[in-house]
C-alpha cells in the first residue's frame, strides 16, 4: 500500500513539476502573468506532496517494511530508532528524495510571498526553481526510486554502513544539503534577472539573506563533517582532501567570493559580471558535488556505489553550465560596470584580487579532484592526487588571502592615500612580528609555520583594530561605555561587523590549521597490563580491556581499553577509553579517545590486542591547537548570524510645522 501510494505521489509531483516549469518559462517569455501565477501555485503544491513522500518512507523505515528495497538496504530490525529515521538520507535513493524535499521547502518559502518579487522576475524564478526540483524528481522516478519493491522480501535488512552509525549522521548531511539546496534560490534570481533583461541590482537585494543563509548551512556542514571525520574515522586528522570533502568545499569557495563581489556591486556598481558568474559557478558546483557523492564516479570513503544516475547528472550539469554561460554572454551589455577602478590602492582592487584568489584555489582543488577521472577517460590509467598536492598548491594562495584580510579593513573605496594606510599597516606588521616572535619563543622553527602564524596575527589585527576604531568613535560621539558602544555599533551595522566577526573566526581556524599541520606528533607501541608509554610530555598507563555488546546495537561487539594519562610530573590528567567496533558484517571502526585542551589534543587509538587483552597496541597522536578550529568555527557561525540580522530602520525625521510633505518616488 505504502509503495503504491508513494509511487503515485512521486509520479504526480514529477508531472506537476515538469508542467509548472514549462508553464513558468512560457509565461515569462510571452508576458502572461496569469499563467505565471498558475505556475507559482503549482510550485507551492510541491512541498506538501514531497513532505507526504518523505513521511511515507520514514514510516516504512521505522516499521521495518522490508518489502521496499531501500528499507532493506539501509535499515534492520535491531537498528536504533534515530538511525532508522536518519537512514532516510543514508542511502542513494533516500538521499535524493531528501534533497528533493528540501528543495520543495525552499521553493515554498521563495514562492509564498510573491509581492516581494518583481512581476517580470517571478515567472523566471519559479521556472528555474521548478526545473531543479523536476530534475531531482526525474532521478527518483526513473533511476533511483525509493519505493521500489521486492518480489520476495527478506526477513531483515543489511543496516546502515558502520561509518554512518554515529550521532553526526543526524546533523551533517542535512546541514550540507541545506547549504547545497539553498544556493538554488540565488541562482534562480540571477537567471531571472538575466532573462528579464534588468539593468538594476534589485535581484542582489532580494537574495542577500538567501545567499548568507545557504553559506551558513554549508559552512556548518563542512565544520560538522570535519569534526565527524576527526571523531569517527580514527586517522588522527579532520581534513584529508577527500574528493567528497572537496566537492563540498568548491561551492563554498565560489559562494564566498560571490558574497564579497556583491558588496562591490552594491557600493560601486562594479563586478556585475563577476557576481553573475560566481553564482552560476556555485550552482553548477553544487550539482557537480551531488553528482560526485551520489554516483561513486570517484573513489571516496564518503561516496555511494556506482549507479545509473551518472549520465543524467552529467548531462544536467553540462546543460546548466553551457546554458547559463550563454545567457551571461547574451546579456553581457546589461552588466557593464557603472564605474571603473580609479586606483590600484582601493577596496575595489583588493576585492577583485580576493575573487581571483578564491577562483584560483577552487580551480586547483577542482583539477586535483577530477584528474583521476580525466586520466582514466583519456589514458585508461587511473591516477590519484594526494594531500601534498593540495597543501603545496593551495597553501600559498590561502596565505595570500589572509594577507588581504589584514589590509582590506583599512583600504577605502575609490582610492586610499598612502599616508592614511601606512600607520594601520605598520601596526599590523608589528602584530605579525610579535606573533612570530612568540611562536619562536615557544619552540616553532619551521619557516612556513612562523609565516602562517604571522599572517593570522596580521589578518586578526586588522579586524580588531577596525572594531576598536569604530567603538572609540562611537564613544566620543555618545559617551557610552565600551561594551554598550560595541553592542550598539554592531547592531547598527550588522553586515559590516558580522562580516568582520566571520573574519576573526577564519583567523582562529587558520591558527588551528597551522599548528596541527606543521607540528603533529605520532607514535605506536604495544603495552602489557600496567606498562606505560612516555610521549610528548604525557605518560600513558595501560590498565585493562573489556568487551561487550550494546543493547541498542546487538550486531556489534565493542572492545574497550582503559588508559590512565599522567603529565610529566606524575599528576593524573584523564582516563581515556579508546575502543574498536566490530560488526557482524566483518567491518570495523576504531574511534579515538580524546583529551582536548586549547594547547593540543591527545588522540588515542586502540589498534589491536593479544593474549585476551593482556597486551594491547595503541596509536597516539598529539595534534597542536586543533581546538581553535572548532572555536573559530563557532565564531564564524556567530558572525554569519549577526550579518544576516536585519539592520534597524532609520528613525523617522519630524518635519517643522507647516512644511509640506513630498511624496517619495516608488521603488521599481
C-alpha positions as CSV (number, residue, x, y, z in Angstrom):
1,X,0.0,0.0,0.0
2,X,2.7,2.5,1.0
3,X,4.8,1.6,-2.1
4,X,1.9,2.1,-4.5
5,X,0.9,5.4,-2.8
6,X,4.5,6.6,-2.8
7,X,4.9,5.7,-6.4
8,X,1.7,7.6,-7.3
9,X,2.6,10.7,-5.4
10,X,6.1,10.7,-6.9
11,X,4.6,10.5,-10.5
12,X,2.1,13.3,-9.7
13,X,4.9,15.5,-8.3
14,X,7.1,14.9,-11.3
15,X,4.3,15.6,-13.7
16,X,3.3,18.8,-11.9
17,X,7.0,19.9,-11.8
18,X,7.5,19.4,-15.5
19,X,4.3,21.2,-16.4
20,X,4.9,24.0,-14.0
21,X,8.5,24.5,-15.3
22,X,7.3,24.8,-18.9
23,X,4.3,27.0,-18.0
24,X,6.5,29.4,-15.9
25,X,9.1,30.0,-18.7
26,X,6.3,30.3,-21.3
27,X,4.5,32.9,-19.1
28,X,7.8,34.8,-18.7
29,X,8.6,34.8,-22.4
30,X,5.1,35.7,-23.5
31,X,4.4,38.1,-20.7
32,X,1.4,36.2,-19.4
33,X,1.2,36.9,-15.6
34,X,-1.9,34.9,-15.1
35,X,-0.2,31.7,-16.3
36,X,2.8,32.7,-14.3
37,X,0.6,32.7,-11.2
38,X,-0.6,29.2,-12.1
39,X,3.0,28.0,-12.2
40,X,3.7,29.7,-8.9
41,X,0.7,27.8,-7.3
42,X,2.0,24.6,-8.7
43,X,5.3,25.3,-7.1
44,X,3.6,25.7,-3.7
45,X,2.0,22.3,-4.1
46,X,5.4,20.6,-4.3
47,X,6.1,21.0,-0.6
48,X,3.1,19.1,0.8
49,X,3.4,16.4,-1.9
50,X,7.1,15.7,-1.1
51,X,6.5,16.0,2.6
52,X,4.0,13.2,2.3
53,X,6.5,11.2,0.3
54,X,9.2,11.6,3.0
55,X,6.7,10.8,5.7
56,X,5.7,7.5,3.9
57,X,9.4,6.5,3.6
58,X,10.2,7.3,7.2
59,X,7.2,5.3,8.4
60,X,8.4,2.4,6.3
61,X,11.9,2.7,7.8
62,X,10.6,2.8,11.4
63,X,8.1,-0.1,10.9
64,X,10.8,-2.3,9.2
65,X,8.9,-2.6,6.0
66,X,11.4,-4.7,4.1
67,X,9.1,-5.0,1.1
68,X,10.8,-1.8,0.0
69,X,14.3,-2.4,-1.5
70,X,15.6,0.8,0.0
71,X,14.5,-0.1,3.5
72,X,16.2,-3.4,3.3
73,X,19.4,-1.7,2.1
74,X,19.8,0.9,4.9
75,X,17.9,-0.5,7.9
76,X,17.5,-3.6,10.0
77,X,15.2,-4.6,12.9
78,X,17.8,-4.0,15.6
79,X,18.8,-0.6,14.4
80,X,18.1,2.2,16.9
81,X,15.2,4.5,16.2
82,X,17.3,7.6,15.4
83,X,19.3,5.6,12.9
84,X,16.2,4.3,11.3
85,X,15.0,7.8,10.8
86,X,18.3,9.2,9.6
87,X,18.5,6.2,7.2
88,X,16.3,8.4,5.1
89,X,19.4,10.1,3.8
90,X,21.8,7.2,4.5
91,X,21.5,5.7,1.0
92,X,21.4,6.7,-2.6
93,X,17.6,6.7,-3.3
94,X,16.5,8.2,0.0
95,X,19.2,10.9,0.0
96,X,18.0,12.1,-3.4
97,X,14.4,12.2,-2.2
98,X,15.6,14.1,0.9
99,X,17.3,16.6,-1.5
100,X,14.1,17.0,-3.4
101,X,12.1,17.5,-0.2
102,X,14.4,20.3,1.0
103,X,14.2,21.8,-2.5
104,X,10.4,21.9,-2.2
105,X,10.6,23.6,1.2
106,X,12.9,26.3,-0.2
107,X,10.6,26.6,-3.2
108,X,7.6,27.1,-1.0
109,X,9.3,29.8,1.1
110,X,10.5,31.6,-2.0
111,X,7.1,31.5,-3.7
112,X,4.9,32.1,-0.6
113,X,5.2,35.9,-0.8
114,X,5.1,36.8,-4.5
115,X,4.7,40.6,-3.9
116,X,8.3,40.7,-2.8
117,X,9.4,39.6,-6.2
118,X,9.0,42.0,-9.2
119,X,6.5,40.7,-11.7
120,X,9.0,40.4,-14.6
121,X,11.3,38.2,-12.4
122,X,8.6,36.0,-10.8
123,X,7.9,33.5,-13.7
124,X,11.6,33.0,-14.4
125,X,12.4,32.5,-10.7
126,X,9.6,30.0,-10.5
127,X,10.6,28.2,-13.6
128,X,14.3,27.9,-12.6
129,X,13.5,26.5,-9.2
130,X,10.9,24.1,-10.6
131,X,13.5,22.9,-13.2
132,X,15.9,21.9,-10.4
133,X,13.0,20.3,-8.5
134,X,11.9,18.3,-11.5
135,X,15.4,17.2,-12.3
136,X,15.8,15.5,-8.9
137,X,12.3,14.1,-9.1
138,X,13.3,12.6,-12.5
139,X,16.3,10.9,-10.8
140,X,14.0,9.5,-8.1
141,X,11.3,8.3,-10.5
142,X,13.3,6.8,-13.3
143,X,16.8,5.9,-11.9
144,X,16.8,5.7,-8.0
145,X,13.2,5.0,-6.9
146,X,13.0,4.7,-3.1
147,X,9.6,2.9,-3.4
148,X,10.8,0.0,-5.5
149,X,9.6,-3.3,-4.0
150,X,10.9,-6.8,-3.7
151,X,9.1,-9.8,-5.2
152,X,10.3,-11.8,-2.2
153,X,11.0,-9.5,0.7
154,X,13.9,-10.5,3.1
155,X,13.3,-11.2,6.7
156,X,15.7,-8.5,7.8
157,X,17.8,-5.7,6.2
158,X,21.5,-5.0,5.9
159,X,21.5,-1.9,8.1
160,X,23.4,1.3,7.7
161,X,27.0,1.5,6.7
162,X,29.0,1.4,10.0
163,X,30.6,4.8,9.2
164,X,27.1,6.3,9.3
165,X,26.1,4.9,12.7
166,X,27.0,8.0,14.6
167,X,25.1,11.0,16.0
168,X,26.9,13.1,13.4
169,X,24.6,11.4,10.9
170,X,21.7,13.4,12.4
171,X,23.1,16.8,11.5
172,X,26.0,16.6,9.0
173,X,24.1,15.5,5.8
174,X,21.1,17.8,6.4
175,X,23.3,20.8,7.0
176,X,25.3,20.1,3.9
177,X,22.1,19.5,1.8
178,X,20.5,22.7,3.2
179,X,23.6,24.6,2.0
180,X,23.5,22.9,-1.4
181,X,19.8,23.4,-1.9
182,X,19.8,26.9,-0.5
183,X,22.1,28.2,-3.4
184,X,19.4,27.3,-6.0
185,X,17.4,30.4,-4.9
186,X,20.2,33.0,-5.6
187,X,21.0,31.2,-8.8
188,X,17.3,31.4,-9.8
189,X,17.1,35.1,-9.2
190,X,20.3,35.7,-11.2
191,X,19.0,33.7,-14.2
192,X,15.7,35.6,-13.9
193,X,17.4,39.0,-13.9
194,X,19.4,38.0,-17.0
195,X,16.3,36.6,-18.8
196,X,14.2,39.6,-17.9
197,X,17.0,42.0,-19.1
198,X,17.1,44.0,-15.9
199,X,19.9,46.5,-15.5
200,X,19.4,47.3,-11.8
201,X,20.8,45.5,-8.8
202,X,17.4,44.7,-7.3
203,X,18.0,40.9,-7.6
204,X,21.0,41.3,-5.3
205,X,19.0,42.9,-2.6
206,X,16.4,40.1,-2.9
207,X,18.9,37.3,-2.5
208,X,21.3,38.7,0.1
209,X,19.9,36.8,3.0
210,X,19.2,33.7,0.9
211,X,22.9,33.6,0.0
212,X,24.1,34.2,3.5
213,X,21.8,31.5,5.0
214,X,22.9,29.0,2.4
215,X,26.5,29.9,3.1
216,X,25.9,29.5,6.8
217,X,24.4,26.0,6.4
218,X,27.2,24.9,4.0
219,X,29.8,26.3,6.5
220,X,28.2,24.3,9.3
221,X,28.1,21.2,7.2
222,X,31.8,21.5,6.5
223,X,32.7,22.1,10.1
224,X,30.5,19.3,11.4
225,X,31.8,17.0,8.7
226,X,35.4,17.8,9.7
227,X,34.6,17.0,13.4
228,X,32.8,13.8,12.4
229,X,35.9,12.6,10.5
230,X,38.1,13.6,13.4
231,X,35.9,11.6,15.9
232,X,35.0,8.5,13.8
233,X,37.5,7.6,11.1
234,X,40.4,7.2,13.5
235,X,43.2,8.5,11.3
236,X,44.2,11.4,13.5
237,X,43.0,14.2,11.2
238,X,40.0,16.3,10.3
239,X,40.5,17.1,6.6
240,X,42.1,14.7,4.2
241,X,41.4,16.4,0.8
242,X,39.0,13.5,0.0
243,X,37.0,14.0,-3.2
244,X,33.7,14.3,-1.4
245,X,35.2,16.8,1.1
246,X,36.5,18.8,-1.9
247,X,33.1,18.6,-3.6
248,X,31.5,20.4,-0.7
249,X,34.4,22.9,-0.4
250,X,34.3,24.0,-4.0
251,X,30.9,25.7,-3.9
252,X,31.8,27.2,-0.5
253,X,34.8,28.9,-2.1
254,X,32.9,30.4,-5.1
255,X,30.0,31.4,-2.8
256,X,32.4,33.2,-0.5
257,X,33.8,35.0,-3.5
258,X,30.3,35.9,-4.6
259,X,29.4,37.4,-1.1
260,X,32.5,39.6,-1.4
261,X,31.8,40.5,-5.0
262,X,28.2,41.7,-4.4
263,X,29.5,44.2,-1.9
264,X,31.4,46.0,-4.6
265,X,28.4,45.8,-7.0
266,X,26.1,47.3,-4.4
267,X,28.5,50.0,-3.4
268,X,30.2,51.0,-6.7
269,X,28.1,49.4,-9.4
270,X,31.1,47.2,-10.4
271,X,32.0,43.5,-10.7
272,X,28.5,42.7,-12.1
273,X,29.8,40.1,-14.4
274,X,31.8,38.6,-11.5
275,X,28.6,38.4,-9.3
276,X,26.6,36.6,-12.0
277,X,29.4,34.3,-13.0
278,X,30.2,33.3,-9.4
279,X,26.6,32.4,-8.5
280,X,26.3,30.4,-11.7
281,X,29.5,28.5,-10.9
282,X,28.3,28.0,-7.3
283,X,25.1,26.4,-8.5
284,X,26.9,24.2,-11.1
285,X,29.4,23.1,-8.4
286,X,26.5,22.2,-6.1
287,X,25.1,19.9,-8.7
288,X,28.5,18.6,-9.5
289,X,29.2,17.9,-5.8
290,X,26.0,16.0,-5.5
291,X,27.0,14.0,-8.7
292,X,30.4,13.0,-7.1
293,X,28.8,11.8,-3.9
294,X,25.8,10.0,-5.4
295,X,27.5,8.3,-8.4
296,X,30.7,6.9,-6.9
297,X,32.5,8.0,-10.1
298,X,35.5,9.0,-7.9
299,X,36.7,6.7,-5.1
300,X,35.9,8.1,-1.7
301,X,35.1,6.9,1.8
302,X,32.1,9.2,1.7
303,X,30.7,8.3,-1.8
304,X,27.9,5.8,-2.6
305,X,28.4,3.0,-5.0
306,X,28.4,3.5,-8.8
307,X,24.9,3.8,-10.2
308,X,22.8,4.6,-13.3
309,X,22.3,8.2,-12.3
310,X,25.7,9.3,-13.5
311,X,24.8,10.1,-17.2
312,X,21.7,12.2,-16.4
313,X,23.7,14.1,-13.8
314,X,26.5,14.9,-16.2
315,X,24.0,15.9,-18.9
316,X,22.2,18.3,-16.5
317,X,25.4,19.8,-15.2
318,X,26.6,20.4,-18.8
319,X,23.3,21.9,-19.8
320,X,23.2,24.2,-16.8
321,X,26.8,25.4,-17.3
322,X,26.6,25.9,-21.0
323,X,23.1,27.5,-20.9
324,X,23.9,29.8,-18.0
325,X,27.2,31.0,-19.6
326,X,25.4,31.5,-22.9
327,X,22.8,33.6,-21.2
328,X,25.5,35.6,-19.4
329,X,27.2,36.2,-22.8
330,X,23.9,37.3,-24.3
331,X,23.2,39.8,-21.6
332,X,26.8,41.0,-21.3
333,X,26.0,44.6,-22.2
334,X,23.5,44.8,-19.3
335,X,26.3,44.0,-16.9
336,X,28.6,46.8,-17.8
337,X,30.2,48.4,-14.8
338,X,28.8,51.8,-13.8
339,X,32.2,52.9,-12.5
340,X,35.9,52.0,-13.1
341,X,38.7,51.2,-10.8
342,X,40.4,54.6,-10.1
343,X,43.4,53.4,-8.2
344,X,45.2,50.1,-7.5
345,X,45.1,51.1,-3.9
346,X,41.4,50.9,-3.5
347,X,38.9,48.5,-1.9
348,X,37.6,47.5,-5.3
349,X,41.0,46.4,-6.4
350,X,41.6,44.3,-3.3
351,X,38.1,42.6,-3.6
352,X,39.0,41.8,-7.3
353,X,42.2,40.2,-6.1
354,X,40.2,38.4,-3.5
355,X,37.9,36.9,-6.2
356,X,40.9,35.8,-8.3
357,X,42.4,34.0,-5.4
358,X,39.2,32.2,-4.5
359,X,38.8,31.1,-8.1
360,X,42.4,30.0,-8.3
361,X,42.0,27.9,-5.2
362,X,38.8,26.4,-6.5
363,X,40.4,25.6,-9.8
364,X,43.4,23.9,-8.2
365,X,41.1,21.8,-6.0
366,X,38.8,21.0,-8.9
367,X,41.8,19.8,-11.0
368,X,43.1,17.6,-8.2
369,X,39.7,16.1,-7.5
370,X,38.8,15.3,-11.1
371,X,42.2,14.5,-12.5
372,X,41.8,10.7,-11.7
373,X,38.6,10.7,-13.7
374,X,40.2,12.6,-16.6
375,X,43.2,10.3,-16.7
376,X,41.0,7.2,-16.7
377,X,38.9,8.6,-19.6
378,X,41.8,9.9,-21.7
379,X,44.6,7.5,-21.0
380,X,42.8,4.5,-19.4
381,X,45.0,4.9,-16.4
382,X,43.5,5.9,-13.1
383,X,46.0,8.2,-11.2
384,X,45.4,9.8,-7.8
385,X,46.3,13.1,-6.4
386,X,47.2,13.2,-2.7
387,X,47.2,15.7,0.1
388,X,50.7,17.0,-0.7
389,X,49.5,18.4,-4.0
390,X,46.7,20.4,-2.3
391,X,48.9,21.6,0.5
392,X,51.7,22.8,-1.8
393,X,49.4,24.4,-4.4
394,X,46.7,25.9,-2.3
395,X,48.8,26.8,0.8
396,X,50.4,29.9,-0.7
397,X,47.1,31.1,-2.1
398,X,45.4,30.7,1.3
399,X,48.3,32.7,2.8
400,X,47.7,35.5,0.3
401,X,44.0,35.5,1.3
402,X,45.0,36.0,4.9
403,X,47.2,38.9,3.8
404,X,44.3,40.5,2.0
405,X,42.1,40.1,5.1
406,X,44.6,42.2,7.1
407,X,44.7,45.0,4.5
408,X,41.1,45.3,3.3
409,X,39.6,46.9,6.5
410,X,41.9,49.9,6.0
411,X,41.6,50.4,2.3
412,X,39.0,52.9,1.2
413,X,36.6,52.9,-1.7
414,X,37.8,54.5,-4.9
415,X,41.3,55.4,-3.7
416,X,43.4,55.3,-0.5
417,X,46.1,57.8,0.3
418,X,49.3,56.1,1.3
419,X,49.6,58.4,4.3
420,X,46.3,57.1,5.7
421,X,47.2,53.4,5.1
422,X,50.7,53.5,6.4
423,X,50.1,53.6,10.2
424,X,47.4,50.8,10.1
425,X,49.7,48.5,8.0
426,X,52.6,49.3,10.3
427,X,50.7,48.3,13.4
428,X,49.6,45.1,11.6
429,X,53.2,44.3,10.7
430,X,54.1,44.8,14.4
431,X,51.4,42.4,15.4
432,X,52.6,39.8,12.9
433,X,56.2,40.2,14.1
434,X,55.1,39.9,17.7
435,X,53.2,36.7,16.9
436,X,56.2,35.2,15.0
437,X,58.5,36.1,17.9
438,X,56.0,34.5,20.4
439,X,55.9,31.3,18.3
440,X,59.7,31.3,18.1
441,X,59.9,31.6,21.8
442,X,57.5,28.6,22.2
443,X,59.7,26.5,20.0
444,X,58.4,26.9,16.5
445,X,61.2,26.8,14.0
446,X,59.5,25.8,10.8
447,X,59.6,28.8,8.5
448,X,56.2,28.2,6.9
449,X,54.6,27.7,10.3
450,X,56.1,31.0,11.5
451,X,54.8,32.7,8.4
452,X,51.4,31.2,8.9
453,X,51.1,32.4,12.5
454,X,52.3,35.8,11.5
455,X,49.7,36.1,8.7
456,X,46.9,35.0,11.1
457,X,48.0,37.7,13.5
458,X,48.2,40.3,10.7
459,X,44.6,39.4,9.5
460,X,43.2,39.3,13.0
461,X,44.8,42.6,14.0
462,X,43.3,44.4,11.0
463,X,39.8,43.2,12.0
464,X,40.3,44.0,15.7
465,X,41.7,47.4,15.0
466,X,38.7,48.3,12.8
467,X,36.4,47.3,15.7
468,X,38.4,49.4,18.1
469,X,38.4,52.5,15.9
470,X,34.6,52.2,15.4
471,X,33.9,51.8,19.1
472,X,36.2,54.7,20.0
473,X,34.5,56.9,17.5
474,X,31.0,56.0,18.9
475,X,32.1,56.6,22.5
476,X,33.4,60.0,21.6
477,X,30.1,60.8,20.0
478,X,27.8,59.3,22.6
479,X,29.8,58.9,25.8
480,X,28.6,55.3,26.0
481,X,30.6,52.6,27.9
482,X,32.8,50.3,25.9
483,X,30.5,47.2,26.0
484,X,27.4,49.3,25.2
485,X,29.2,51.2,22.4
486,X,30.4,47.9,20.9
487,X,26.9,46.3,21.0
488,X,25.2,49.3,19.5
489,X,27.8,49.7,16.8
490,X,27.3,46.0,15.7
491,X,23.6,46.4,16.0
492,X,23.6,49.5,13.7
493,X,25.9,47.9,11.1
494,X,25.3,44.1,11.3
495,X,26.6,43.3,7.8
496,X,29.9,45.0,8.3
497,X,30.8,43.9,11.8
498,X,29.2,40.5,11.3
499,X,31.5,40.0,8.3
500,X,34.5,41.1,10.4
501,X,33.5,38.6,13.1
502,X,33.4,35.9,10.4
503,X,37.0,37.0,9.5
504,X,38.0,36.6,13.2
505,X,36.6,33.0,13.0
506,X,38.6,32.3,9.9
507,X,41.7,33.7,11.7
508,X,41.2,31.3,14.6
509,X,40.6,28.4,12.2
510,X,43.9,29.4,10.5
511,X,45.8,29.2,13.8
512,X,44.4,25.7,14.4
513,X,45.3,24.5,10.9
514,X,48.8,25.8,11.0
515,X,49.5,24.3,14.4
516,X,48.0,20.9,13.6
517,X,49.5,20.7,10.0
518,X,53.1,21.6,10.9
519,X,53.6,20.1,14.4
520,X,51.7,16.9,14.8
521,X,53.4,14.0,16.7
522,X,52.6,10.3,16.3
523,X,53.8,7.0,17.8
524,X,52.7,3.4,18.2
525,X,53.5,1.0,21.0
526,X,52.4,-2.4,22.3
527,X,51.9,-2.4,26.1
528,X,51.3,-5.1,28.7
529,X,48.9,-4.6,31.6
530,X,50.4,-2.0,33.9
531,X,53.1,-0.9,31.4
532,X,53.5,2.7,30.4
533,X,54.4,4.8,27.4
534,X,56.0,8.2,27.7
535,X,55.4,10.5,24.7
536,X,55.1,14.2,24.2
537,X,55.0,15.2,27.8
538,X,52.5,12.5,28.7
539,X,52.7,9.1,30.4
540,X,50.1,6.6,29.4
541,X,49.5,3.5,31.5
542,X,47.5,0.6,30.2
543,X,45.0,-0.6,32.8
544,X,43.0,-3.3,31.0
545,X,40.4,-4.1,28.4
546,X,36.8,-5.3,28.3
547,X,34.3,-6.5,25.6
548,X,30.6,-6.1,25.5
549,X,27.6,-6.0,23.1
550,X,25.5,-2.8,23.4
551,X,21.8,-3.5,24.0
552,X,20.9,-0.9,21.3
553,X,23.1,-2.5,18.6
554,X,23.3,-6.3,19.1
555,X,25.1,-6.7,15.8
556,X,28.3,-5.0,17.1
557,X,30.9,-6.0,19.6
558,X,32.7,-3.3,21.5
559,X,36.3,-3.8,22.6
560,X,37.3,-1.0,25.0
561,X,40.6,-0.3,26.6
562,X,41.3,1.7,29.7
563,X,44.4,4.0,29.7
564,X,45.3,6.3,32.5
565,X,47.1,9.6,31.4
566,X,49.6,11.4,33.6
567,X,51.6,14.5,32.9
568,X,55.4,14.7,33.1
569,X,55.3,15.3,36.9
570,X,53.1,12.2,37.5
571,X,49.9,14.1,38.1
572,X,46.8,12.3,36.8
573,X,45.2,14.1,33.9
574,X,42.4,11.9,32.5
575,X,41.2,8.3,32.0
576,X,40.8,7.6,28.2
577,X,38.8,4.7,26.8
578,X,39.7,4.1,23.1
579,X,37.6,1.3,21.6
580,X,37.0,-0.8,18.5
581,X,33.6,-1.6,16.9
582,X,33.4,-5.0,15.2
583,X,30.3,-5.6,13.1
584,X,28.8,-9.0,12.2
585,X,29.2,-7.9,8.5
586,X,33.0,-8.1,9.1
587,X,33.5,-4.3,9.0
588,X,35.2,-2.5,11.9
589,X,35.7,1.1,13.2
590,X,38.4,2.5,15.6
591,X,37.0,5.7,17.1
592,X,39.6,7.5,19.2
593,X,39.6,8.7,22.8
594,X,40.3,12.4,23.1
595,X,41.7,14.7,25.7
596,X,41.3,18.2,24.2
597,X,42.8,21.4,25.5
598,X,43.5,24.8,24.0
599,X,47.1,23.8,23.6
600,X,46.7,20.4,22.0
601,X,44.7,17.2,21.6
602,X,45.8,13.9,22.9
603,X,44.3,11.5,20.4
604,X,44.5,7.8,21.3
605,X,43.5,4.7,19.2
606,X,43.3,1.1,20.1
607,X,45.0,-0.7,17.2
608,X,44.9,-4.3,18.4
609,X,45.2,-6.7,21.3
610,X,46.5,-10.2,22.1
611,X,46.5,-12.7,24.9
612,X,42.9,-12.0,25.7
613,X,43.7,-8.3,26.3
614,X,46.8,-8.8,28.4
615,X,48.7,-6.9,25.7
616,X,47.3,-4.1,23.6
617,X,48.7,-1.9,20.8
618,X,48.0,1.8,20.9
619,X,48.5,4.6,18.3
620,X,49.0,8.0,19.8
621,X,48.7,11.4,18.1
622,X,49.4,14.8,19.6
623,X,47.6,17.4,17.5
624,X,48.5,21.0,18.5
625,X,45.9,23.8,18.5
626,X,43.1,21.7,17.0
627,X,40.5,23.1,19.5
628,X,41.0,26.6,17.9
629,X,39.5,25.2,14.7
630,X,36.2,24.4,16.4
631,X,36.3,27.7,18.4
632,X,36.9,29.6,15.2
633,X,34.0,27.7,13.6
634,X,31.7,28.9,16.3
635,X,32.8,32.5,15.9
636,X,32.3,32.2,12.2
637,X,28.8,31.0,12.6
638,X,28.1,33.7,15.2
639,X,29.4,36.3,12.7
640,X,27.2,35.0,9.9
641,X,24.1,35.2,12.2
642,X,25.0,38.8,13.0
643,X,25.4,39.6,9.3
644,X,22.0,38.0,8.5
645,X,20.3,40.0,11.2
646,X,18.4,43.0,9.8
647,X,19.8,46.4,10.5
648,X,17.4,48.8,12.4
649,X,15.4,51.2,10.2
650,X,16.5,54.9,10.5
651,X,14.4,56.9,12.9
652,X,11.7,59.0,11.1
653,X,12.6,62.6,10.9
654,X,10.0,65.1,12.1
655,X,9.3,68.0,9.8
656,X,8.9,71.5,11.0
657,X,5.4,72.7,11.5
658,X,3.8,73.9,8.2
659,X,6.4,72.3,5.9
660,X,4.7,70.4,3.1
661,X,5.3,66.7,2.8
662,X,6.8,65.5,-0.5
663,X,5.9,62.1,-1.8
664,X,8.8,59.7,-2.3
665,X,9.2,58.0,-5.7
666,X,8.1,54.4,-5.8
667,X,10.7,51.7,-5.8
668,X,10.6,49.8,-9.0
